[in-house]
């Protein structure tokens, strides 16, 4: 089910577990969303570190190397 055309709703995002690293977050997304989850490239962002730019069914998901997650709506 999609939320206004998005695969991940704000409620889904609010209920994500705490991740200890980008590896944990990516494993969670791969398990939860399966083939809809796509690994992307990463960039180094000042004061943040590496940020991975993945997506779920075209919806951008930004994952920090510390495991922080930001879903773009």
mmCIF file of the N, C-alpha and C atoms, coordinates in Angstrom:
data_MODEL
# 
_entry.id   MODEL 
# 
loop_
_atom_site.group_PDB 
_atom_site.id 
_atom_site.type_symbol 
_atom_site.label_atom_id 
_atom_site.label_alt_id 
_atom_site.label_comp_id 
_atom_site.label_asym_id 
_atom_site.label_entity_id 
_atom_site.label_seq_id 
_atom_site.pdbx_PDB_ins_code 
_atom_site.Cartn_x 
_atom_site.Cartn_y 
_atom_site.Cartn_z 
_atom_site.occupancy 
_atom_site.B_iso_or_equiv 
_atom_site.pdbx_formal_charge 
_atom_site.auth_seq_id 
_atom_site.auth_comp_id 
_atom_site.auth_asym_id 
_atom_site.auth_atom_id 
_atom_site.pdbx_PDB_model_num 
ATOM 1   N N  . UNK A 1 1  ? 0.844  -1.181 0.000  1.00 0.00 ? 1  UNK A N  1 
ATOM 2   C CA . UNK A 1 1  ? 0.000  0.000  0.000  1.00 0.00 ? 1  UNK A CA 1 
ATOM 3   C C  . UNK A 1 1  ? 0.883  1.236  0.000  1.00 0.00 ? 1  UNK A C  1 
ATOM 4   N N  . UNK A 1 2  ? 0.460  2.264  -0.721 1.00 0.00 ? 2  UNK A N  1 
ATOM 5   C CA . UNK A 1 2  ? 1.244  3.480  -0.774 1.00 0.00 ? 2  UNK A CA 1 
ATOM 6   C C  . UNK A 1 2  ? 0.513  4.618  -0.084 1.00 0.00 ? 2  UNK A C  1 
ATOM 7   N N  . UNK A 1 3  ? 1.275  5.580  0.354  1.00 0.00 ? 3  UNK A N  1 
ATOM 8   C CA . UNK A 1 3  ? 0.768  6.744  1.074  1.00 0.00 ? 3  UNK A CA 1 
ATOM 9   C C  . UNK A 1 3  ? 1.014  7.939  0.178  1.00 0.00 ? 3  UNK A C  1 
ATOM 10  N N  . UNK A 1 4  ? -0.034 8.478  -0.436 1.00 0.00 ? 4  UNK A N  1 
ATOM 11  C CA . UNK A 1 4  ? 0.082  9.587  -1.386 1.00 0.00 ? 4  UNK A CA 1 
ATOM 12  C C  . UNK A 1 4  ? 1.116  9.268  -2.464 1.00 0.00 ? 4  UNK A C  1 
ATOM 13  N N  . UNK A 1 5  ? 1.106  8.038  -2.940 1.00 0.00 ? 5  UNK A N  1 
ATOM 14  C CA . UNK A 1 5  ? 2.020  7.623  -3.990 1.00 0.00 ? 5  UNK A CA 1 
ATOM 15  C C  . UNK A 1 5  ? 3.392  7.180  -3.502 1.00 0.00 ? 5  UNK A C  1 
ATOM 16  N N  . UNK A 1 6  ? 3.630  7.227  -2.193 1.00 0.00 ? 6  UNK A N  1 
ATOM 17  C CA . UNK A 1 6  ? 4.912  6.822  -1.644 1.00 0.00 ? 6  UNK A CA 1 
ATOM 18  C C  . UNK A 1 6  ? 4.823  5.427  -1.034 1.00 0.00 ? 6  UNK A C  1 
ATOM 19  N N  . UNK A 1 7  ? 5.911  4.684  -1.135 1.00 0.00 ? 7  UNK A N  1 
ATOM 20  C CA . UNK A 1 7  ? 5.952  3.341  -0.559 1.00 0.00 ? 7  UNK A CA 1 
ATOM 21  C C  . UNK A 1 7  ? 6.075  3.382  0.956  1.00 0.00 ? 7  UNK A C  1 
ATOM 22  N N  . UNK A 1 8  ? 6.713  4.444  1.480  1.00 0.00 ? 8  UNK A N  1 
ATOM 23  C CA . UNK A 1 8  ? 6.933  4.576  2.922  1.00 0.00 ? 8  UNK A CA 1 
ATOM 24  C C  . UNK A 1 8  ? 6.142  5.772  3.431  1.00 0.00 ? 8  UNK A C  1 
ATOM 25  N N  . UNK A 1 9  ? 5.293  5.543  4.409  1.00 0.00 ? 9  UNK A N  1 
ATOM 26  C CA . UNK A 1 9  ? 4.516  6.637  4.993  1.00 0.00 ? 9  UNK A CA 1 
ATOM 27  C C  . UNK A 1 9  ? 5.299  7.270  6.143  1.00 0.00 ? 9  UNK A C  1 
ATOM 28  N N  . UNK A 1 10 ? 4.860  8.426  6.582  1.00 0.00 ? 10 UNK A N  1 
ATOM 29  C CA . UNK A 1 10 ? 5.499  9.074  7.736  1.00 0.00 ? 10 UNK A CA 1 
ATOM 30  C C  . UNK A 1 10 ? 5.338  8.197  8.985  1.00 0.00 ? 10 UNK A C  1 
ATOM 31  N N  . UNK A 1 11 ? 4.209  7.499  9.074  1.00 0.00 ? 11 UNK A N  1 
ATOM 32  C CA . UNK A 1 11 ? 3.989  6.584  10.200 1.00 0.00 ? 11 UNK A CA 1 
ATOM 33  C C  . UNK A 1 11 ? 4.995  5.433  10.161 1.00 0.00 ? 11 UNK A C  1 
ATOM 34  N N  . UNK A 1 12 ? 5.227  4.885  8.950  1.00 0.00 ? 12 UNK A N  1 
ATOM 35  C CA . UNK A 1 12 ? 6.237  3.830  8.809  1.00 0.00 ? 12 UNK A CA 1 
ATOM 36  C C  . UNK A 1 12 ? 7.589  4.327  9.297  1.00 0.00 ? 12 UNK A C  1 
ATOM 37  N N  . UNK A 1 13 ? 7.959  5.527  8.844  1.00 0.00 ? 13 UNK A N  1 
ATOM 38  C CA . UNK A 1 13 ? 9.258  6.088  9.216  1.00 0.00 ? 13 UNK A CA 1 
ATOM 39  C C  . UNK A 1 13 ? 9.371  6.273  10.732 1.00 0.00 ? 13 UNK A C  1 
ATOM 40  N N  . UNK A 1 14 ? 8.297  6.742  11.356 1.00 0.00 ? 14 UNK A N  1 
ATOM 41  C CA . UNK A 1 14 ? 8.300  6.964  12.805 1.00 0.00 ? 14 UNK A CA 1 
ATOM 42  C C  . UNK A 1 14 ? 8.484  5.655  13.578 1.00 0.00 ? 14 UNK A C  1 
ATOM 43  N N  . UNK A 1 15 ? 8.117  4.539  12.950 1.00 0.00 ? 15 UNK A N  1 
ATOM 44  C CA . UNK A 1 15 ? 8.204  3.238  13.625 1.00 0.00 ? 15 UNK A CA 1 
ATOM 45  C C  . UNK A 1 15 ? 9.434  2.421  13.246 1.00 0.00 ? 15 UNK A C  1 
ATOM 46  N N  . UNK A 1 16 ? 10.351 3.005  12.458 1.00 0.00 ? 16 UNK A N  1 
ATOM 47  C CA . UNK A 1 16 ? 11.583 2.287  12.153 1.00 0.00 ? 16 UNK A CA 1 
ATOM 48  C C  . UNK A 1 16 ? 12.351 2.068  13.453 1.00 0.00 ? 16 UNK A C  1 
ATOM 49  N N  . UNK A 1 17 ? 13.020 0.938  13.580 1.00 0.00 ? 17 UNK A N  1 
ATOM 50  C CA . UNK A 1 17 ? 13.858 0.732  14.770 1.00 0.00 ? 17 UNK A CA 1 
ATOM 51  C C  . UNK A 1 17 ? 15.072 1.658  14.725 1.00 0.00 ? 17 UNK A C  1 
ATOM 52  N N  . UNK A 1 18 ? 15.768 1.759  15.843 1.00 0.00 ? 18 UNK A N  1 
ATOM 53  C CA . UNK A 1 18 ? 17.030 2.507  15.885 1.00 0.00 ? 18 UNK A CA 1 
ATOM 54  C C  . UNK A 1 18 ? 18.101 1.635  15.235 1.00 0.00 ? 18 UNK A C  1 
ATOM 55  N N  . UNK A 1 19 ? 18.857 2.217  14.326 1.00 0.00 ? 19 UNK A N  1 
ATOM 56  C CA . UNK A 1 19 ? 19.931 1.481  13.658 1.00 0.00 ? 19 UNK A CA 1 
ATOM 57  C C  . UNK A 1 19 ? 21.273 1.945  14.198 1.00 0.00 ? 19 UNK A C  1 
ATOM 58  N N  . UNK A 1 20 ? 22.213 1.016  14.340 1.00 0.00 ? 20 UNK A N  1 
ATOM 59  C CA . UNK A 1 20 ? 23.544 1.344  14.834 1.00 0.00 ? 20 UNK A CA 1 
ATOM 60  C C  . UNK A 1 20 ? 24.517 1.722  13.727 1.00 0.00 ? 20 UNK A C  1 
ATOM 61  N N  . UNK A 1 21 ? 24.150 1.403  12.480 1.00 0.00 ? 21 UNK A N  1 
ATOM 62  C CA . UNK A 1 21 ? 25.021 1.710  11.351 1.00 0.00 ? 21 UNK A CA 1 
ATOM 63  C C  . UNK A 1 21 ? 24.208 1.659  10.063 1.00 0.00 ? 21 UNK A C  1 
ATOM 64  N N  . UNK A 1 22 ? 24.817 2.143  8.992  1.00 0.00 ? 22 UNK A N  1 
ATOM 65  C CA . UNK A 1 22 ? 24.159 2.077  7.694  1.00 0.00 ? 22 UNK A CA 1 
ATOM 66  C C  . UNK A 1 22 ? 23.950 0.630  7.263  1.00 0.00 ? 22 UNK A C  1 
ATOM 67  N N  . UNK A 1 23 ? 24.834 -0.270 7.699  1.00 0.00 ? 23 UNK A N  1 
ATOM 68  C CA . UNK A 1 23 ? 24.694 -1.690 7.361  1.00 0.00 ? 23 UNK A CA 1 
ATOM 69  C C  . UNK A 1 23 ? 23.410 -2.245 7.968  1.00 0.00 ? 23 UNK A C  1 
ATOM 70  N N  . UNK A 1 24 ? 23.161 -1.946 9.236  1.00 0.00 ? 24 UNK A N  1 
ATOM 71  C CA . UNK A 1 24 ? 21.928 -2.390 9.892  1.00 0.00 ? 24 UNK A CA 1 
ATOM 72  C C  . UNK A 1 24 ? 20.696 -1.837 9.175  1.00 0.00 ? 24 UNK A C  1 
ATOM 73  N N  . UNK A 1 25 ? 20.739 -0.553 8.831  1.00 0.00 ? 25 UNK A N  1 
ATOM 74  C CA . UNK A 1 25 ? 19.598 0.079  8.167  1.00 0.00 ? 25 UNK A CA 1 
ATOM 75  C C  . UNK A 1 25 ? 19.344 -0.550 6.802  1.00 0.00 ? 25 UNK A C  1 
ATOM 76  N N  . UNK A 1 26 ? 20.404 -0.734 6.032  1.00 0.00 ? 26 UNK A N  1 
ATOM 77  C CA . UNK A 1 26 ? 20.237 -1.327 4.704  1.00 0.00 ? 26 UNK A CA 1 
ATOM 78  C C  . UNK A 1 26 ? 19.705 -2.759 4.789  1.00 0.00 ? 26 UNK A C  1 
ATOM 79  N N  . UNK A 1 27 ? 20.184 -3.532 5.744  1.00 0.00 ? 27 UNK A N  1 
ATOM 80  C CA . UNK A 1 27 ? 19.679 -4.902 5.920  1.00 0.00 ? 27 UNK A CA 1 
ATOM 81  C C  . UNK A 1 27 ? 18.191 -4.886 6.246  1.00 0.00 ? 27 UNK A C  1 
ATOM 82  N N  . UNK A 1 28 ? 17.774 -3.960 7.111  1.00 0.00 ? 28 UNK A N  1 
ATOM 83  C CA . UNK A 1 28 ? 16.355 -3.818 7.467  1.00 0.00 ? 28 UNK A CA 1 
ATOM 84  C C  . UNK A 1 28 ? 15.518 -3.493 6.229  1.00 0.00 ? 28 UNK A C  1 
ATOM 85  N N  . UNK A 1 29 ? 15.951 -2.510 5.442  1.00 0.00 ? 29 UNK A N  1 
ATOM 86  C CA . UNK A 1 29 ? 15.195 -2.124 4.260  1.00 0.00 ? 29 UNK A CA 1 
ATOM 87  C C  . UNK A 1 29 ? 15.141 -3.242 3.230  1.00 0.00 ? 29 UNK A C  1 
ATOM 88  N N  . UNK A 1 30 ? 16.241 -3.961 3.052  1.00 0.00 ? 30 UNK A N  1 
ATOM 89  C CA . UNK A 1 30 ? 16.245 -5.075 2.107  1.00 0.00 ? 30 UNK A CA 1 
ATOM 90  C C  . UNK A 1 30 ? 15.268 -6.162 2.540  1.00 0.00 ? 30 UNK A C  1 
ATOM 91  N N  . UNK A 1 31 ? 15.231 -6.443 3.843  1.00 0.00 ? 31 UNK A N  1 
ATOM 92  C CA . UNK A 1 31 ? 14.319 -7.469 4.355  1.00 0.00 ? 31 UNK A CA 1 
ATOM 93  C C  . UNK A 1 31 ? 12.866 -6.997 4.263  1.00 0.00 ? 31 UNK A C  1 
ATOM 94  N N  . UNK A 1 32 ? 12.601 -5.760 4.657  1.00 0.00 ? 32 UNK A N  1 
ATOM 95  C CA . UNK A 1 32 ? 11.229 -5.260 4.708  1.00 0.00 ? 32 UNK A CA 1 
ATOM 96  C C  . UNK A 1 32 ? 10.631 -4.982 3.325  1.00 0.00 ? 32 UNK A C  1 
ATOM 97  N N  . UNK A 1 33 ? 11.432 -4.410 2.425  1.00 0.00 ? 33 UNK A N  1 
ATOM 98  C CA . UNK A 1 33 ? 10.887 -3.968 1.136  1.00 0.00 ? 33 UNK A CA 1 
ATOM 99  C C  . UNK A 1 33 ? 11.305 -4.827 -0.048 1.00 0.00 ? 33 UNK A C  1 
ATOM 100 N N  . UNK A 1 34 ? 12.190 -5.773 0.155  1.00 0.00 ? 34 UNK A N  1 
ATOM 101 C CA . UNK A 1 34 ? 12.571 -6.722 -0.889 1.00 0.00 ? 34 UNK A CA 1 
ATOM 102 C C  . UNK A 1 34 ? 13.043 -6.057 -2.167 1.00 0.00 ? 34 UNK A C  1 
ATOM 103 N N  . UNK A 1 35 ? 12.465 -6.481 -3.295 1.00 0.00 ? 35 UNK A N  1 
ATOM 104 C CA . UNK A 1 35 ? 12.875 -5.988 -4.609 1.00 0.00 ? 35 UNK A CA 1 
ATOM 105 C C  . UNK A 1 35 ? 12.553 -4.514 -4.830 1.00 0.00 ? 35 UNK A C  1 
ATOM 106 N N  . UNK A 1 36 ? 11.718 -3.937 -3.990 1.00 0.00 ? 36 UNK A N  1 
ATOM 107 C CA . UNK A 1 36 ? 11.394 -2.511 -4.117 1.00 0.00 ? 36 UNK A CA 1 
ATOM 108 C C  . UNK A 1 36 ? 12.529 -1.627 -3.603 1.00 0.00 ? 36 UNK A C  1 
ATOM 109 N N  . UNK A 1 37 ? 13.454 -2.232 -2.835 1.00 0.00 ? 37 UNK A N  1 
ATOM 110 C CA . UNK A 1 37 ? 14.567 -1.482 -2.255 1.00 0.00 ? 37 UNK A CA 1 
ATOM 111 C C  . UNK A 1 37 ? 15.768 -1.529 -3.179 1.00 0.00 ? 37 UNK A C  1 
ATOM 112 N N  . UNK A 1 38 ? 16.314 -0.362 -3.479 1.00 0.00 ? 38 UNK A N  1 
ATOM 113 C CA . UNK A 1 38 ? 17.451 -0.253 -4.382 1.00 0.00 ? 38 UNK A CA 1 
ATOM 114 C C  . UNK A 1 38 ? 18.608 0.474  -3.709 1.00 0.00 ? 38 UNK A C  1 
ATOM 115 N N  . UNK A 1 39 ? 19.770 -0.162 -3.732 1.00 0.00 ? 39 UNK A N  1 
ATOM 116 C CA . UNK A 1 39 ? 20.970 0.467  -3.193 1.00 0.00 ? 39 UNK A CA 1 
ATOM 117 C C  . UNK A 1 39 ? 21.420 1.569  -4.143 1.00 0.00 ? 39 UNK A C  1 
ATOM 118 N N  . UNK A 1 40 ? 21.896 2.661  -3.573 1.00 0.00 ? 40 UNK A N  1 
ATOM 119 C CA . UNK A 1 40 ? 22.371 3.770  -4.391 1.00 0.00 ? 40 UNK A CA 1 
ATOM 120 C C  . UNK A 1 40 ? 23.805 4.117  -4.064 1.00 0.00 ? 40 UNK A C  1 
ATOM 121 N N  . UNK A 1 41 ? 24.243 5.243  -4.585 1.00 0.00 ? 41 UNK A N  1 
ATOM 122 C CA . UNK A 1 41 ? 25.586 5.736  -4.334 1.00 0.00 ? 41 UNK A CA 1 
ATOM 123 C C  . UNK A 1 41 ? 25.651 6.456  -2.999 1.00 0.00 ? 41 UNK A C  1 
ATOM 124 N N  . UNK A 1 42 ? 26.855 6.861  -2.623 1.00 0.00 ? 42 UNK A N  1 
ATOM 125 C CA . UNK A 1 42 ? 27.024 7.629  -1.400 1.00 0.00 ? 42 UNK A CA 1 
ATOM 126 C C  . UNK A 1 42 ? 27.851 8.868  -1.696 1.00 0.00 ? 42 UNK A C  1 
ATOM 127 N N  . UNK A 1 43 ? 27.707 9.848  -0.839 1.00 0.00 ? 43 UNK A N  1 
ATOM 128 C CA . UNK A 1 43 ? 28.499 11.069 -0.911 1.00 0.00 ? 43 UNK A CA 1 
ATOM 129 C C  . UNK A 1 43 ? 28.972 11.412 0.490  1.00 0.00 ? 43 UNK A C  1 
ATOM 130 N N  . UNK A 1 44 ? 30.115 12.071 0.562  1.00 0.00 ? 44 UNK A N  1 
ATOM 131 C CA . UNK A 1 44 ? 30.590 12.561 1.849  1.00 0.00 ? 44 UNK A CA 1 
ATOM 132 C C  . UNK A 1 44 ? 29.994 13.944 2.062  1.00 0.00 ? 44 UNK A C  1 
ATOM 133 N N  . UNK A 1 45 ? 29.309 14.131 3.182  1.00 0.00 ? 45 UNK A N  1 
ATOM 134 C CA . UNK A 1 45 ? 28.682 15.399 3.526  1.00 0.00 ? 45 UNK A CA 1 
ATOM 135 C C  . UNK A 1 45 ? 29.409 15.969 4.741  1.00 0.00 ? 45 UNK A C  1 
ATOM 136 N N  . UNK A 1 46 ? 29.876 17.212 4.617  1.00 0.00 ? 46 UNK A N  1 
ATOM 137 C CA . UNK A 1 46 ? 30.589 17.850 5.723  1.00 0.00 ? 46 UNK A CA 1 
ATOM 138 C C  . UNK A 1 46 ? 29.788 17.771 7.019  1.00 0.00 ? 46 UNK A C  1 
ATOM 139 N N  . UNK A 1 47 ? 30.471 17.503 8.101  1.00 0.00 ? 47 UNK A N  1 
ATOM 140 C CA . UNK A 1 47 ? 29.915 17.440 9.456  1.00 0.00 ? 47 UNK A CA 1 
ATOM 141 C C  . UNK A 1 47 ? 28.954 16.279 9.674  1.00 0.00 ? 47 UNK A C  1 
ATOM 142 N N  . UNK A 1 48 ? 28.727 15.471 8.648  1.00 0.00 ? 48 UNK A N  1 
ATOM 143 C CA . UNK A 1 48 ? 27.817 14.334 8.761  1.00 0.00 ? 48 UNK A CA 1 
ATOM 144 C C  . UNK A 1 48 ? 28.563 13.033 8.496  1.00 0.00 ? 48 UNK A C  1 
ATOM 145 N N  . UNK A 1 49 ? 29.394 13.005 7.485  1.00 0.00 ? 49 UNK A N  1 
ATOM 146 C CA . UNK A 1 49 ? 30.075 11.792 7.050  1.00 0.00 ? 49 UNK A CA 1 
ATOM 147 C C  . UNK A 1 49 ? 29.424 11.261 5.790  1.00 0.00 ? 49 UNK A C  1 
ATOM 148 N N  . UNK A 1 50 ? 29.565 9.982  5.565  1.00 0.00 ? 50 UNK A N  1 
ATOM 149 C CA . UNK A 1 50 ? 28.972 9.373  4.370  1.00 0.00 ? 50 UNK A CA 1 
ATOM 150 C C  . UNK A 1 50 ? 27.459 9.322  4.504  1.00 0.00 ? 50 UNK A C  1 
ATOM 151 N N  . UNK A 1 51 ? 26.784 9.648  3.403  1.00 0.00 ? 51 UNK A N  1 
ATOM 152 C CA . UNK A 1 51 ? 25.333 9.508  3.319  1.00 0.00 ? 51 UNK A CA 1 
ATOM 153 C C  . UNK A 1 51 ? 25.050 8.652  2.088  1.00 0.00 ? 51 UNK A C  1 
ATOM 154 N N  . UNK A 1 52 ? 24.264 7.606  2.300  1.00 0.00 ? 52 UNK A N  1 
ATOM 155 C CA . UNK A 1 52 ? 23.898 6.675  1.233  1.00 0.00 ? 52 UNK A CA 1 
ATOM 156 C C  . UNK A 1 52 ? 22.537 7.080  0.678  1.00 0.00 ? 52 UNK A C  1 
ATOM 157 N N  . UNK A 1 53 ? 22.451 7.190  -0.645 1.00 0.00 ? 53 UNK A N  1 
ATOM 158 C CA . UNK A 1 53 ? 21.236 7.631  -1.310 1.00 0.00 ? 53 UNK A CA 1 
ATOM 159 C C  . UNK A 1 53 ? 20.579 6.438  -1.995 1.00 0.00 ? 53 UNK A C  1 
ATOM 160 N N  . UNK A 1 54 ? 19.716 5.751  -1.248 1.00 0.00 ? 54 UNK A N  1 
ATOM 161 C CA . UNK A 1 54 ? 19.006 4.576  -1.736 1.00 0.00 ? 54 UNK A CA 1 
ATOM 162 C C  . UNK A 1 54 ? 17.566 4.976  -2.060 1.00 0.00 ? 54 UNK A C  1 
ATOM 163 N N  . UNK A 1 55 ? 16.762 4.019  -2.484 1.00 0.00 ? 55 UNK A N  1 
ATOM 164 C CA . UNK A 1 55 ? 15.344 4.310  -2.690 1.00 0.00 ? 55 UNK A CA 1 
ATOM 165 C C  . UNK A 1 55 ? 14.499 3.059  -2.517 1.00 0.00 ? 55 UNK A C  1 
ATOM 166 N N  . UNK A 1 56 ? 13.239 3.307  -2.202 1.00 0.00 ? 56 UNK A N  1 
ATOM 167 C CA . UNK A 1 56 ? 12.236 2.246  -2.120 1.00 0.00 ? 56 UNK A CA 1 
ATOM 168 C C  . UNK A 1 56 ? 11.165 2.588  -3.131 1.00 0.00 ? 56 UNK A C  1 
ATOM 169 N N  . UNK A 1 57 ? 11.135 1.808  -4.219 1.00 0.00 ? 57 UNK A N  1 
ATOM 170 C CA . UNK A 1 57 ? 10.133 2.025  -5.268 1.00 0.00 ? 57 UNK A CA 1 
ATOM 171 C C  . UNK A 1 57 ? 10.166 3.465  -5.789 1.00 0.00 ? 57 UNK A C  1 
ATOM 172 N N  . UNK A 1 58 ? 11.371 4.024  -5.905 1.00 0.00 ? 58 UNK A N  1 
ATOM 173 C CA . UNK A 1 58 ? 11.535 5.380  -6.411 1.00 0.00 ? 58 UNK A CA 1 
ATOM 174 C C  . UNK A 1 58 ? 11.501 6.470  -5.348 1.00 0.00 ? 58 UNK A C  1 
ATOM 175 N N  . UNK A 1 59 ? 11.129 6.122  -4.113 1.00 0.00 ? 59 UNK A N  1 
ATOM 176 C CA . UNK A 1 59 ? 11.080 7.104  -3.027 1.00 0.00 ? 59 UNK A CA 1 
ATOM 177 C C  . UNK A 1 59 ? 12.460 7.189  -2.374 1.00 0.00 ? 59 UNK A C  1 
ATOM 178 N N  . UNK A 1 60 ? 13.091 8.371  -2.401 1.00 0.00 ? 60 UNK A N  1 
ATOM 179 C CA . UNK A 1 60 ? 14.434 8.495  -1.844 1.00 0.00 ? 60 UNK A CA 1 
ATOM 180 C C  . UNK A 1 60 ? 14.505 8.216  -0.345 1.00 0.00 ? 60 UNK A C  1 
ATOM 181 N N  . UNK A 1 61 ? 15.544 7.466  0.025  1.00 0.00 ? 61 UNK A N  1 
ATOM 182 C CA . UNK A 1 61 ? 15.840 7.167  1.426  1.00 0.00 ? 61 UNK A CA 1 
ATOM 183 C C  . UNK A 1 61 ? 17.315 7.489  1.629  1.00 0.00 ? 61 UNK A C  1 
ATOM 184 N N  . UNK A 1 62 ? 17.587 8.406  2.539  1.00 0.00 ? 62 UNK A N  1 
ATOM 185 C CA . UNK A 1 62 ? 18.963 8.807  2.830  1.00 0.00 ? 62 UNK A CA 1 
ATOM 186 C C  . UNK A 1 62 ? 19.379 8.174  4.153  1.00 0.00 ? 62 UNK A C  1 
ATOM 187 N N  . UNK A 1 63 ? 20.503 7.452  4.116  1.00 0.00 ? 63 UNK A N  1 
ATOM 188 C CA . UNK A 1 63 ? 20.967 6.731  5.297  1.00 0.00 ? 63 UNK A CA 1 
ATOM 189 C C  . UNK A 1 63 ? 22.369 7.211  5.649  1.00 0.00 ? 63 UNK A C  1 
ATOM 190 N N  . UNK A 1 64 ? 22.521 7.719  6.861  1.00 0.00 ? 64 UNK A N  1 
ATOM 191 C CA . UNK A 1 64 ? 23.832 8.140  7.337  1.00 0.00 ? 64 UNK A CA 1 
ATOM 192 C C  . UNK A 1 64 ? 24.650 6.942  7.758  1.00 0.00 ? 64 UNK A C  1 
ATOM 193 N N  . UNK A 1 65 ? 25.984 7.101  7.737  1.00 0.00 ? 65 UNK A N  1 
ATOM 194 C CA . UNK A 1 65 ? 26.822 5.962  8.120  1.00 0.00 ? 65 UNK A CA 1 
ATOM 195 C C  . UNK A 1 65 ? 26.615 5.576  9.580  1.00 0.00 ? 65 UNK A C  1 
ATOM 196 N N  . UNK A 1 66 ? 26.018 6.475  10.377 1.00 0.00 ? 66 UNK A N  1 
ATOM 197 C CA . UNK A 1 66 ? 25.705 6.172  11.781 1.00 0.00 ? 66 UNK A CA 1 
ATOM 198 C C  . UNK A 1 66 ? 24.371 5.446  11.942 1.00 0.00 ? 66 UNK A C  1 
ATOM 199 N N  . UNK A 1 67 ? 23.679 5.198  10.810 1.00 0.00 ? 67 UNK A N  1 
ATOM 200 C CA . UNK A 1 67 ? 22.393 4.504  10.856 1.00 0.00 ? 67 UNK A CA 1 
ATOM 201 C C  . UNK A 1 67 ? 21.191 5.410  10.879 1.00 0.00 ? 67 UNK A C  1 
ATOM 202 N N  . UNK A 1 68 ? 21.402 6.721  10.881 1.00 0.00 ? 68 UNK A N  1 
ATOM 203 C CA . UNK A 1 68 ? 20.269 7.645  10.836 1.00 0.00 ? 68 UNK A CA 1 
ATOM 204 C C  . UNK A 1 68 ? 19.598 7.542  9.472  1.00 0.00 ? 68 UNK A C  1 
ATOM 205 N N  . UNK A 1 69 ? 18.272 7.702  9.466  1.00 0.00 ? 69 UNK A N  1 
ATOM 206 C CA . UNK A 1 69 ? 17.500 7.538  8.237  1.00 0.00 ? 69 UNK A CA 1 
ATOM 207 C C  . UNK A 1 69 ? 16.615 8.759  8.025  1.00 0.00 ? 69 UNK A C  1 
ATOM 208 N N  . UNK A 1 70 ? 16.605 9.247  6.774  1.00 0.00 ? 70 UNK A N  1 
ATOM 209 C CA . UNK A 1 70 ? 15.693 10.325 6.387  1.00 0.00 ? 70 UNK A CA 1 
ATOM 210 C C  . UNK A 1 70 ? 14.984 9.868  5.120  1.00 0.00 ? 70 UNK A C  1 
ATOM 211 N N  . UNK A 1 71 ? 13.659 9.848  5.172  1.00 0.00 ? 71 UNK A N  1 
ATOM 212 C CA . UNK A 1 71 ? 12.850 9.471  4.005  1.00 0.00 ? 71 UNK A CA 1 
ATOM 213 C C  . UNK A 1 71 ? 12.336 10.767 3.379  1.00 0.00 ? 71 UNK A C  1 
ATOM 214 N N  . UNK A 1 72 ? 12.464 10.880 2.065  1.00 0.00 ? 72 UNK A N  1 
ATOM 215 C CA . UNK A 1 72 ? 12.027 12.080 1.352  1.00 0.00 ? 72 UNK A CA 1 
ATOM 216 C C  . UNK A 1 72 ? 10.601 11.879 0.863  1.00 0.00 ? 72 UNK A C  1 
ATOM 217 N N  . UNK A 1 73 ? 9.745  12.867 1.144  1.00 0.00 ? 73 UNK A N  1 
ATOM 218 C CA . UNK A 1 73 ? 8.334  12.811 0.729  1.00 0.00 ? 73 UNK A CA 1 
ATOM 219 C C  . UNK A 1 73 ? 8.048  13.838 -0.328 1.00 0.00 ? 73 UNK A C  1 
# 
